[in-house]
Amino acid sequence: MTDKVDVGFFCSPIGLGHATRDIAIAQHFDGILAKFVTGNGAAKLFSEYGFLVNDSYVPPKFKVKNGSLQKSLKWLFTYYQYYKECSVIANKFVKNEKPKVIVSDEDFASLTIAQQNKIPSILITDILETRFTKGISSFVEKKMNQSMKNIIQKCNVVIMPEFGQDQDNIKRVGPIVRATKHSRDELRKKFSFSKKTITISVGGTDADKFLVEKAIGVFSKLKIDADLVVVSGPSLKLDMQDIRNLGFVNNLHEIIYASDLIISLAGKSTIDESKAYGTPGIFIPIKNHFEQEDNASQVGCQYEDIFQLDTLIPQKLELPRTPVETNGASRAYEIIREYLI
């Protein structure tokens, strides 16, 4: 017989950013038993950190061509089917595990099940609506956004990993990032970073191939005394020679800290970790992906920067490190803990 689960923690498996910030929060769970429900590389990441994981979710893939999002409306319909499948999984989990609290990182199916069963529901998100479609096709997305808005309003609390004022049930706690016990010099020695180091970070999807190939091509032509490292993640298969590929890692935040420049898609968690550790970054959003375009804009980046890497890389390498202090993870933990007392 297993111990009763305190927190049912549902994590979107689309990319790894949701998982990394959820790990940052869950590392504060002293004496709190949590079980994660997710899939893909996120499940592997939680498992490597020693958490209980239900590897059940199989999310739809974004179709990306030359760095641009394709067939957004079709993806939304596919996502709705995925949502229904997640609802079945979440309902079964609640019946079997009987958690005291449901925490969801952008997994709205679990919130619906929690609210139907009168279980406290906590949402972690950095978006309050989607904007994938335009024109007539946006009618479907508007209907989905209204449903999402209703779920959000019914949540006991919504945790947003950004700075700003609280309002209604929304608590803005600041960036949520993983901590390290090591100094930068210790990490550089650990990773054998002897020169200035540029890291190309790929998330948990195969949408990054265009960026990786562009960055490697540009680096090979630059006359700079630096090393290039690629973190290719759990999904992307790359055939590279003379490039150091670290593959899947569970400590990207430490690699970011040890690096002198990070090049990545514009996922919020990677941007937040680069800001927290003071590492300059070039963040290229997937074109027509509203969330990534918004994230990139906030740090002065845009899709077109992918064609300016030859000038941006040398410029960014010379920028000073400017770390930003944040206690978003501990603040999020304190909010969740209130519903377990």
C-alpha positions in Angstrom: 0.0 0.0 0.0 1.4 3.4 -1.0 1.2 6.6 1.0 -1.6 9.0 0.1 -0.6 11.6 -2.5 -0.8 15.2 -1.1 -0.3 16.9 -4.5 -1.4 15.6 -7.9 1.0 17.7 -10.1 -0.1 17.7 -13.8 2.6 19.1 -16.1 2.2 19.9 -19.8 4.7 17.7 -21.7 5.0 20.1 -24.6 8.6 21.1 -24.4 10.6 20.9 -21.1 10.1 24.4 -19.8 7.0 23.4 -17.7 8.8 20.6 -16.1 11.9 22.6 -15.2 9.9 25.2 -13.3 7.8 22.6 -11.6 10.9 20.8 -10.4 12.1 24.1 -9.0 8.9 24.3 -6.9 8.8 20.6 -6.0 12.3 20.7 -4.6 10.8 22.7 -1.7 8.3 19.9 -1.0 9.8 18.7 2.3 7.4 16.2 3.8 4.9 16.6 1.0 4.2 13.7 -1.3 3.7 14.7 -4.9 3.1 12.6 -7.9 3.5 14.0 -11.4 1.4 13.3 -14.4 3.1 14.2 -17.7 4.8 12.5 -20.7 7.7 12.5 -23.2 11.0 14.1 -22.1 9.2 15.8 -19.1 8.5 12.4 -17.6 12.2 11.4 -18.0 13.3 14.7 -16.4 11.0 14.3 -13.3 12.2 10.7 -12.9 15.8 11.7 -13.0 15.1 14.1 -10.1 13.7 11.3 -8.1 10.0 12.2 -8.3 7.1 9.8 -8.7 5.9 10.0 -12.3 2.9 8.8 -14.2 4.1 8.8 -17.8 0.7 8.9 -19.6 0.4 12.0 -21.7 1.2 11.9 -25.5 0.8 15.5 -26.7 0.3 16.6 -30.4 3.4 18.0 -32.1 3.7 21.4 -33.6 4.4 21.3 -37.3 7.3 23.7 -37.9 8.9 24.4 -41.3 12.0 26.6 -41.6 11.3 28.0 -38.1 7.7 28.9 -38.8 4.6 27.4 -37.2 2.3 25.6 -39.8 -1.4 24.7 -39.8 -2.3 26.4 -36.5 -6.0 25.6 -36.8 -5.4 21.9 -37.4 -3.1 21.8 -34.4 -5.9 23.4 -32.2 -8.3 20.6 -33.2 -5.7 18.0 -32.5 -5.0 19.6 -29.2 -8.7 19.5 -28.3 -8.7 15.7 -28.8 -5.5 15.5 -26.6 -7.4 17.5 -24.0 -10.2 14.9 -23.9 -7.7 12.1 -23.6 -6.0 14.0 -20.7 -9.4 14.3 -19.0 -9.8 10.6 -18.9 -6.3 10.1 -17.5 -6.8 12.9 -14.9 -10.1 11.5 -13.8 -8.6 8.0 -13.2 -5.7 9.5 -11.3 -8.0 11.5 -9.0 -10.1 8.4 -8.2 -7.1 6.2 -7.5 -4.8 8.6 -5.7 -7.3 11.0 -4.0 -4.9 14.0 -3.9 -5.6 16.8 -1.5 -4.6 19.4 -4.1 -4.3 19.5 -7.9 -1.5 21.7 -9.2 -1.5 22.1 -13.0 1.2 23.6 -15.2 -0.9 24.5 -18.2 -2.8 21.2 -18.2 -6.4 22.4 -18.2 -8.0 18.9 -18.3 -6.8 18.2 -14.8 -8.1 21.5 -13.5 -11.6 20.6 -14.9 -11.5 17.3 -13.1 -10.3 18.9 -9.9 -13.1 21.5 -10.0 -15.7 18.8 -10.7 -14.5 16.8 -7.7 -14.3 19.9 -5.4 -10.6 19.5 -5.0 -8.5 22.7 -4.6 -7.0 23.6 -8.0 -3.9 25.7 -8.6 -2.8 26.7 -12.0 0.8 27.7 -13.0 0.9 29.6 -16.3 2.5 32.5 -18.1 -0.4 32.9 -20.5 -4.1 33.7 -19.9 -5.3 33.2 -23.5 -3.9 31.9 -26.8 -3.5 33.6 -30.2 -2.5 31.0 -32.6 -5.0 31.8 -35.4 -6.2 34.8 -37.3 -9.2 35.7 -39.4 -12.3 33.4 -39.7 -10.5 30.4 -38.2 -9.9 32.4 -35.0 -13.6 31.8 -34.1 -12.7 28.3 -32.9 -9.8 29.6 -30.8 -12.0 32.3 -29.2 -14.4 29.6 -28.1 -11.5 27.6 -26.6 -10.2 30.8 -24.9 -13.6 31.4 -23.3 -13.6 27.8 -21.9 -10.0 28.4 -20.6 -11.0 31.7 -19.0 -13.9 30.0 -17.1 -11.5 27.3 -15.8 -9.0 29.9 -14.7 -11.6 31.9 -12.9 -12.7 28.8 -10.9 -9.1 28.0 -9.8 -8.3 28.7 -6.1 -5.2 30.5 -7.2 -3.2 31.1 -10.5 0.5 31.4 -10.1 2.3 33.4 -12.8 6.1 33.3 -13.0 6.6 37.0 -13.7 7.0 40.2 -11.8 3.9 42.4 -11.3 0.9 43.1 -9.2 -1.5 40.4 -7.9 -5.1 40.7 -9.0 -8.2 38.6 -8.2 -7.0 35.0 -7.9 -3.7 35.7 -9.8 -0.5 35.7 -7.8 2.6 37.0 -9.6 5.7 35.4 -7.9 8.5 36.3 -10.2 10.5 33.9 -12.4 10.6 30.3 -11.2 14.0 28.8 -11.8 16.1 25.9 -10.5 18.8 26.6 -8.0 22.4 25.3 -8.0 24.8 24.7 -5.1 27.8 25.3 -7.2 29.8 28.3 -8.2 30.2 29.2 -11.9 33.9 28.3 -11.8 33.0 24.9 -10.3 30.5 24.3 -13.0 32.9 25.4 -15.8 35.4 22.9 -14.5 32.8 20.2 -14.2 31.7 20.7 -17.9 35.2 21.2 -19.2 34.4 24.7 -20.4 37.9 26.1 -20.9 37.2 28.8 -23.4 34.3 31.2 -23.9 31.4 28.8 -24.4 28.3 29.2 -26.6 25.6 26.8 -25.8 22.8 26.0 -28.2 19.9 24.7 -26.2 17.1 22.6 -27.7 13.9 22.0 -25.9 11.9 18.8 -25.7 10.5 18.9 -29.3 12.0 18.6 -32.7 11.0 22.2 -33.7 14.5 23.4 -33.0 16.4 21.8 -35.9 16.2 24.9 -38.0 17.8 27.0 -35.3 20.5 24.5 -34.5 21.6 24.1 -38.1 21.6 27.9 -38.7 23.7 28.6 -35.5 26.2 25.8 -36.3 26.6 27.1 -39.9 27.2 30.6 -38.7 29.6 29.6 -35.9 31.7 27.6 -38.3 32.4 30.8 -40.3 33.1 33.1 -37.4 36.7 33.8 -36.5 36.2 33.8 -32.7 38.1 32.0 -30.0 35.2 30.1 -28.4 33.7 26.7 -28.1 30.3 25.6 -29.3 28.2 23.1 -27.3 24.8 21.7 -28.3 22.2 20.4 -25.8 20.0 18.5 -28.3 17.3 17.3 -25.8 15.4 14.0 -25.8 13.8 14.2 -29.2 16.0 15.9 -31.8 18.4 13.6 -33.6 21.4 15.4 -35.0 24.2 14.1 -37.2 27.1 16.4 -36.2 30.8 16.2 -36.5 33.3 18.3 -34.6 30.5 19.7 -32.4 30.2 18.7 -28.8 26.7 17.4 -28.3 25.6 16.9 -24.7 22.3 15.3 -25.7 19.6 15.2 -23.0 20.6 16.8 -19.7 18.7 17.3 -16.5 20.7 20.4 -15.4 20.4 22.8 -18.2 20.3 25.7 -15.7 23.8 24.9 -14.6 25.0 24.7 -18.2 23.4 28.1 -18.8 25.2 29.5 -15.7 28.6 28.1 -16.9 28.1 29.3 -20.5 29.0 32.8 -21.8 26.1 32.8 -24.3 22.9 30.8 -24.7 21.2 30.4 -28.0 17.7 28.9 -27.8 14.1 29.1 -28.9 12.1 31.6 -26.9 10.7 29.4 -24.2 10.0 31.3 -21.0 11.8 28.9 -18.6 15.1 29.1 -20.6 14.9 32.8 -20.8 14.2 33.1 -17.1 17.1 30.8 -16.2 19.4 32.9 -18.4 18.3 36.1 -16.7 18.6 34.6 -13.2 22.2 33.5 -13.9 23.2 36.5 -15.8 24.1 34.7 -19.0 23.5 36.8 -22.2 21.1 35.1 -24.7 19.8 35.1 -28.2 16.2 33.8 -28.2 14.7 33.0 -31.6 10.9 32.5 -31.4 9.1 30.1 -33.7 7.5 32.4 -36.3 3.7 32.8 -35.8 3.9 31.2 -32.3 2.4 34.0 -30.3 3.8 32.9 -26.9 7.4 32.6 -28.1 7.1 35.8 -30.0 5.9 37.6 -26.9 8.7 36.0 -24.8 11.4 37.1 -27.3 10.0 40.6 -27.6 10.4 41.1 -23.9 14.1 40.5 -24.1 14.6 42.4 -27.3 14.7 39.5 -29.7 12.6 38.5 -32.8 12.4 35.8 -35.4 14.4 37.8 -37.9 17.5 37.6 -35.6 18.1 34.1 -36.9 19.5 35.8 -40.0 21.7 38.2 -38.0 23.6 35.6 -35.9 26.9 36.5 -37.5 26.8 39.9 -35.9 24.7 39.0 -32.8 26.9 36.2 -31.5 30.1 38.3 -31.2 28.1 41.2 -29.8 26.4 39.1 -27.1 29.7 37.4 -26.1 31.0 40.8 -25.0 28.0 41.7 -22.8 28.6 41.8 -19.0 26.8 39.2 -16.8 23.8 40.8 -15.0 22.1 38.2 -12.8 18.6 38.8 -11.5 17.6 37.6 -8.0 14.3 35.8 -7.8 12.5 33.7 -5.2 9.7 32.7 -7.4 10.0 28.9 -6.7 9.8 29.4 -2.9 6.9 31.8 -3.2 5.0 29.4 -5.4 5.7 26.6 -2.9 4.4 28.7 0.0 1.1 29.3 -1.9 0.7 25.6 -2.6 1.5 24.7 1.0 -1.4 26.8 2.3 -3.8 24.4 0.7 -2.2 21.4 2.4 -2.4 22.7 6.0 
